[in-house]
Structures are given as structure tokens and as C-alpha cells.
Amino acid sequence: MGRSGRVTLSDVAKASGVSRATVSFVLNDDPRQTISVATRERVMEAAQDLGYVPHGIARALREGSSRVVVLNVDWGIEGNFSRSYVRGLDEELAEHEHILLVRHGHANPEAAQKVLDTIAPRAVLRLGEVYMRGQEPTEEDWERGFAANAALQIRYLAERGHTRIAMALPDHEFPLRDARLGFAQEAARRLGLRPLERFVVPRPRDAGAAAVEAFLAAHGDVTALAAFDDDIALRGITALRDLGRRVPDDMAVIGFDEIEYGSLSTPALTTIHIDAEILGRIAARAVLDVDTEGLAPIPGRIVVRESA
């Protein structure tokens, strides 16, 4: 996973034959835990032999903050990207003896502040914040970042001969909607394609079918739909089938940020798989002021199925 050579709590636990929690209790001299002298000595000896050095804890305590990091995840970021990011962030923070608190959805600002005042977190993060700020992507972003993943979706369709592509969007504002659309439009420009058409695929089912029917009536030259995410792609496939259109023969459909249901649909959904675990680990180390050398984002990949 590109981990560094730093000795972690898990390494000490493995060497001493106890759980990571026991190692943490011993090294922090937790008075609430009853641990035998022999176990304490074994843990301390393993930590010394391995050269274990805790990071970030003393500084956090000096600053008057807790060992909690808060991650705010807006609704609409629910695919593999968020799951893998949270996993990496959580595991890396745990290795440095911090705890992750994940908050989903849009909270009342006053209630949110009460939570923060109560736990005094080391840091507060927001998933995808860098893209929500409208920051222009760097060339590195286009090589292996979120922009590259958006471009991968459009490039896949272009390489299969689709020159008129539409972006299928959700029926309400998601935090990453504008960023995703902007990346996709720039990818189309770089590929020499005309600007992407765009339309909303709403709920419920009959409304989605009506929206797709109206769009196709006005844009009969579109042969492929690049969806904002897998949920929108599945809505699009359902609408097309309800209208008697064949996928992918009449219209190719590709999703984004893989969810399990895509593999269960008919036809099975072609999509983009994004593993953001390394990004979570990088974020954790940045918060704790720990070296991130050796960690680099993993490029997304196409999951080729039947829909495109």
C-alpha cells in the first residue's frame, strides 16, 4: 500500500503477541486498565527493540486538542471513493493513536459547533474540499487525481467511437457536481470533442423516463451517457429500457465511482473504480504533521461490463 518504514502500534502488538489496544494502554500508562506486569514488560521491550516512537500525541496535548479528527461527508459522496478514503484515513489515524469521527449530511451549523466545542478535535476535514473550492487542477491531478478519473470516463467513450456525449446529472445540488462537470468538459476539450450536453435524470422512475425522452428528442445525435455517478447511470439505464432503447446498442452508459448494484443490473454497468485509501492516509499524515513520502494516489480504472 506504499506504507512508510515507520514502526507502528500494530508492529509492536505483533512483536509482543498482544492486541494493538493493549499496546496503546501500556504505552500511554492508562490507569483504568489492569494489565499484568509481565505483559507490560513484554510490550515495553518490544517497543524499545523496534524503536517505536509515537507521533503527534505530545503536540496535540500541548495545543489543548483531543486525539479526534472529524471528517464531514456530504450526502451524494457515497461510492467507493468515500468508503476507501475513510478506511485509509481511519487506519492511518489509528496508527498514530488518533480517532476518526465521520459526520454525514448537512448539519445545522449551531449543532455542528456544539459537537466541535465538546470534543475539541485535532482537525476538521471535509471530503473533496479541495475540489469544492473551485481550485484549478494541477497537471498531477490530470495524471492521477480526481480530474484524471473524470477524464478516464470520457476517454473510454471517445475511444469507442462516441463523439456526441451527454453528462447525466443528479436532480439536486451535490457538493462535487460542478467540479465533476468541469473536469469532464475539459477532458472532452482535450480529446477534441464538442462540449458535452448535460441534463438531469430525476426521481421517481416515470419522471426519469420523461426527462430522458425529452432530452433524446432534442439531441438525437447523442450516442453515450457519462453519468455523474453509478446511481444516476442506473436511473438512466432504467429510463432507456422503459423507452424501448437498447443499452449499449442504441445508447452506451458509463457510471462513476463503483457501487455494488452496478454489477447486478441488466445490462451490468461499466463504471470507474476509484481507490482513495492512499488519499485518506495522506490526509491523516498531513493533519498530524507526519512525513507523507512514499505515498501517492492510485489512478482510477475502468470496470468494463456490458453497458458501454
C-alpha positions as CSV (number, residue, x, y, z in Angstrom):
1,M,0.0,0.0,0.0
2,G,3.0,2.3,-0.2
3,R,3.4,2.5,3.6
4,S,6.5,4.0,5.1
5,G,9.0,2.2,7.2
6,R,7.9,3.8,10.4
7,V,7.2,1.4,13.3
8,T,3.6,1.4,14.3
9,L,1.4,0.2,17.2
10,S,0.5,-2.8,15.1
11,D,4.1,-3.8,14.7
12,V,4.6,-3.6,18.5
13,A,1.5,-5.6,19.0
14,K,2.6,-8.3,16.6
15,A,6.1,-8.5,18.2
16,S,4.7,-8.7,21.8
17,G,1.8,-11.0,21.0
18,V,-0.9,-8.8,22.3
19,S,-3.7,-6.6,20.7
20,R,-3.0,-3.1,19.5
21,A,-5.4,-1.8,22.1
22,T,-3.2,-3.4,24.8
23,V,-0.1,-1.8,23.4
24,S,-1.8,1.6,23.4
25,F,-2.9,1.1,27.1
26,V,0.6,0.1,28.1
27,L,2.5,2.9,26.2
28,N,0.0,5.5,27.5
29,D,0.1,4.1,31.0
30,D,-3.6,4.1,31.2
31,P,-4.5,3.8,34.9
32,R,-8.0,2.4,34.1
33,Q,-6.7,-0.8,32.6
34,T,-5.5,-3.8,34.6
35,I,-2.6,-5.3,32.7
36,S,-0.1,-7.7,34.2
37,V,3.5,-6.7,34.9
38,A,4.7,-9.4,32.6
39,T,2.6,-8.1,29.7
40,R,3.7,-4.5,30.3
41,E,7.3,-5.5,30.3
42,R,6.9,-7.6,27.1
43,V,5.2,-4.6,25.3
44,M,7.8,-2.1,26.5
45,E,10.6,-4.4,25.5
46,A,9.1,-4.9,22.0
47,A,8.6,-1.1,21.6
48,Q,12.2,-0.5,22.6
49,D,13.6,-3.2,20.4
50,L,11.6,-2.0,17.4
51,G,12.4,1.7,18.0
52,Y,8.8,2.7,18.3
53,V,8.3,6.5,18.5
54,P,4.7,7.9,18.9
55,H,4.0,10.8,16.6
56,G,1.8,13.8,17.1
57,I,0.4,13.0,20.5
58,A,2.5,15.3,22.7
59,R,1.9,18.2,20.3
60,A,-1.8,17.6,20.3
61,L,-1.9,17.6,24.1
62,R,0.2,20.8,24.2
63,E,-2.2,22.5,21.8
64,G,-5.2,21.6,24.0
65,S,-6.9,19.5,21.4
66,S,-8.2,15.9,21.6
67,R,-7.0,12.9,19.6
68,V,-10.1,13.1,17.5
69,V,-10.2,14.1,13.8
70,V,-13.6,15.0,12.3
71,L,-14.4,14.2,8.7
72,N,-17.6,15.8,7.2
73,V,-19.0,13.8,4.3
74,D,-21.8,15.5,2.3
75,W,-24.7,13.5,1.0
76,G,-24.1,12.3,-2.5
77,I,-20.5,11.2,-1.9
78,E,-21.3,7.6,-1.2
79,G,-19.4,5.4,-3.6
80,N,-16.1,3.5,-3.4
81,F,-14.2,6.8,-3.3
82,S,-15.6,7.8,0.1
83,R,-15.5,4.3,1.5
84,S,-11.9,3.8,0.7
85,Y,-10.9,7.3,1.7
86,V,-12.5,6.9,5.1
87,R,-10.8,3.5,5.5
88,G,-7.4,4.9,4.8
89,L,-7.9,8.0,7.0
90,D,-9.2,5.9,9.9
91,E,-6.4,3.3,9.7
92,E,-3.6,5.9,9.5
93,L,-5.0,7.9,12.3
94,A,-5.3,4.8,14.5
95,E,-1.6,4.0,13.8
96,H,-0.9,7.4,15.3
97,E,-3.2,6.9,18.2
98,H,-6.0,9.2,17.0
99,I,-9.7,8.5,16.5
100,L,-11.8,9.4,13.4
101,L,-15.3,10.7,13.8
102,V,-17.3,10.8,10.5
103,R,-20.3,13.0,10.2
104,H,-22.7,12.5,7.2
105,G,-25.0,15.0,5.6
106,H,-25.7,18.7,6.1
107,A,-25.8,19.5,9.8
108,N,-27.2,22.6,11.5
109,P,-24.2,25.0,11.9
110,E,-25.1,25.6,15.6
111,A,-25.4,21.9,16.4
112,A,-22.2,21.2,14.5
113,Q,-20.3,23.8,16.5
114,K,-21.6,22.3,19.8
115,V,-20.1,18.9,18.7
116,L,-16.7,20.6,17.9
117,D,-16.7,22.5,21.2
118,T,-17.4,19.3,23.1
119,I,-14.7,17.1,21.6
120,A,-12.1,19.9,20.7
121,P,-10.9,17.9,17.6
122,R,-7.3,18.0,16.4
123,A,-8.7,18.9,12.9
124,V,-11.9,19.1,10.9
125,L,-11.8,17.8,7.3
126,R,-14.3,17.8,4.5
127,L,-14.3,15.1,1.9
128,G,-13.4,16.5,-1.5
129,E,-13.0,20.0,-0.1
130,V,-10.1,20.9,-2.5
131,Y,-12.4,20.4,-5.5
132,M,-15.4,22.1,-3.9
133,R,-13.3,25.3,-3.5
134,G,-13.1,25.6,-7.3
135,Q,-9.3,25.1,-7.2
136,E,-7.9,24.6,-10.7
137,P,-6.5,21.0,-11.0
138,T,-2.7,20.7,-11.5
139,E,-1.2,18.5,-14.1
140,E,-0.6,15.9,-11.4
141,D,-4.4,16.0,-10.8
142,W,-4.9,15.3,-14.5
143,E,-2.4,12.4,-14.3
144,R,-3.6,10.6,-11.2
145,G,-6.1,12.8,-9.3
146,F,-9.8,13.3,-9.3
147,A,-9.6,15.2,-12.6
148,A,-7.9,12.2,-14.2
149,N,-10.7,9.9,-13.0
150,A,-13.3,12.2,-14.6
151,A,-11.3,12.2,-17.8
152,L,-11.0,8.5,-17.8
153,Q,-14.8,8.2,-18.1
154,I,-14.9,10.5,-21.2
155,R,-11.8,9.0,-22.8
156,Y,-13.3,5.5,-22.6
157,L,-16.3,6.5,-24.6
158,A,-14.3,8.5,-27.1
159,E,-12.0,5.6,-27.8
160,R,-15.1,3.5,-28.7
161,G,-16.1,6.0,-31.3
162,H,-18.6,8.2,-29.4
163,T,-18.2,11.8,-30.5
164,R,-21.5,13.1,-29.0
165,I,-21.6,12.5,-25.3
166,A,-24.0,13.8,-22.7
167,M,-23.4,14.2,-18.9
168,A,-26.3,12.8,-16.9
169,L,-26.6,14.7,-13.6
170,P,-28.5,14.3,-10.3
171,D,-31.7,16.2,-9.6
172,H,-30.3,18.2,-6.7
173,E,-27.1,20.0,-6.0
174,F,-24.2,17.8,-4.8
175,P,-21.0,19.4,-3.5
176,L,-18.9,17.9,-6.2
177,R,-21.3,18.4,-9.1
178,D,-19.8,21.5,-10.6
179,A,-16.3,20.2,-10.2
180,R,-17.1,16.9,-11.9
181,L,-18.9,18.6,-14.7
182,G,-16.0,21.0,-15.2
183,F,-13.4,18.2,-15.3
184,A,-15.5,16.2,-17.8
185,Q,-15.9,19.2,-20.1
186,E,-12.2,19.9,-20.0
187,A,-11.5,16.3,-20.8
188,A,-13.8,16.5,-23.8
189,R,-12.0,19.6,-25.0
190,R,-8.6,17.9,-24.7
191,L,-9.9,15.0,-26.7
192,G,-11.1,17.3,-29.4
193,L,-14.8,16.6,-28.7
194,R,-17.7,19.0,-28.8
195,P,-18.8,20.3,-25.4
196,L,-20.8,17.7,-23.5
197,E,-24.5,18.1,-23.5
198,R,-26.0,17.8,-20.0
199,F,-29.3,17.0,-18.5
200,V,-30.9,15.9,-15.2
201,V,-32.2,12.4,-14.5
202,P,-34.7,12.9,-11.7
203,R,-36.6,10.6,-9.4
204,P,-39.1,8.8,-9.5
205,R,-38.9,6.3,-12.3
206,D,-41.6,7.8,-14.6
207,A,-40.0,11.3,-14.2
208,G,-36.6,9.9,-15.1
209,A,-38.0,8.3,-18.3
210,A,-39.8,11.5,-19.2
211,A,-36.6,13.5,-18.8
212,V,-34.5,11.1,-20.9
213,E,-37.2,11.0,-23.6
214,A,-37.3,14.8,-23.8
215,F,-33.6,15.0,-23.9
216,L,-33.2,12.5,-26.7
217,A,-35.9,14.2,-28.7
218,A,-33.8,17.3,-28.6
219,H,-30.4,15.7,-29.0
220,G,-30.8,12.8,-31.3
221,D,-27.1,12.7,-32.2
222,V,-26.0,11.8,-28.7
223,T,-24.9,8.1,-28.5
224,A,-23.4,7.9,-25.0
225,L,-24.2,9.0,-21.5
226,A,-21.5,9.6,-18.9
227,A,-23.2,9.6,-15.6
228,F,-22.3,11.7,-12.5
229,D,-22.2,8.5,-10.5
230,D,-23.4,4.9,-10.6
231,D,-26.8,5.8,-9.1
232,I,-27.5,8.3,-11.9
233,A,-26.2,5.7,-14.5
234,L,-28.6,3.1,-13.2
235,R,-31.5,5.6,-13.4
236,G,-30.5,6.3,-17.0
237,I,-30.4,2.6,-18.0
238,T,-33.8,2.1,-16.4
239,A,-35.3,5.1,-18.3
240,L,-33.8,4.0,-21.6
241,R,-35.2,0.5,-21.2
242,D,-38.6,1.9,-20.3
243,L,-38.5,3.8,-23.5
244,G,-37.6,0.8,-25.6
245,R,-34.0,1.8,-26.1
246,R,-31.2,-0.8,-26.1
247,V,-28.2,-0.4,-23.9
248,P,-25.5,-0.2,-25.3
249,D,-26.6,-0.7,-28.9
250,D,-28.8,2.4,-29.0
251,M,-27.1,4.3,-26.2
252,A,-23.9,3.5,-24.2
253,V,-24.0,4.3,-20.5
254,I,-21.0,4.5,-18.2
255,G,-21.1,5.2,-14.4
256,F,-18.6,6.7,-12.0
257,D,-17.3,5.6,-8.5
258,E,-18.4,2.0,-8.5
259,I,-21.2,0.7,-6.3
260,E,-22.2,-3.0,-5.9
261,Y,-25.6,-2.5,-7.6
262,G,-24.0,-1.7,-10.9
263,S,-22.8,-5.3,-11.2
264,L,-26.3,-6.6,-10.6
265,S,-28.1,-4.5,-13.2
266,T,-29.2,-5.7,-16.6
267,P,-27.1,-4.8,-18.5
268,A,-24.3,-4.8,-16.0
269,L,-22.9,-1.3,-15.6
270,T,-19.5,-0.2,-16.9
271,T,-18.0,2.3,-14.5
272,I,-14.9,3.9,-12.9
273,H,-13.5,2.3,-9.8
274,I,-11.6,4.8,-7.6
275,D,-9.4,3.6,-4.7
276,A,-8.8,6.6,-2.4
277,E,-7.3,4.8,0.6
278,I,-3.9,6.4,-0.1
279,L,-5.5,9.8,-0.2
280,G,-7.0,9.1,3.2
281,R,-3.6,8.2,4.6
282,I,-2.0,11.3,3.1
283,A,-4.7,13.5,4.7
284,A,-4.1,11.8,8.1
285,R,-0.4,12.4,7.9
286,A,-0.8,16.0,6.8
287,V,-3.1,16.7,9.8
288,L,-0.6,15.1,12.2
289,D,2.4,16.7,10.5
290,V,3.9,13.4,9.6
291,D,6.0,12.8,6.5
292,T,4.0,11.6,3.5
293,E,7.0,10.5,1.5
294,G,6.3,7.3,-0.5
295,L,2.5,7.8,-0.6
296,A,1.0,8.6,-4.0
297,P,-2.6,8.4,-5.2
298,I,-3.7,5.4,-7.2
299,P,-5.2,6.2,-10.6
300,G,-8.8,5.1,-11.2
301,R,-9.5,2.2,-13.5
302,I,-12.3,1.2,-15.9
303,V,-14.5,-1.7,-14.8
304,V,-15.7,-2.9,-18.2
305,R,-19.1,-4.6,-18.2
306,E,-22.0,-4.6,-20.7
307,S,-23.5,-1.1,-20.7
308,A,-20.7,0.7,-22.6
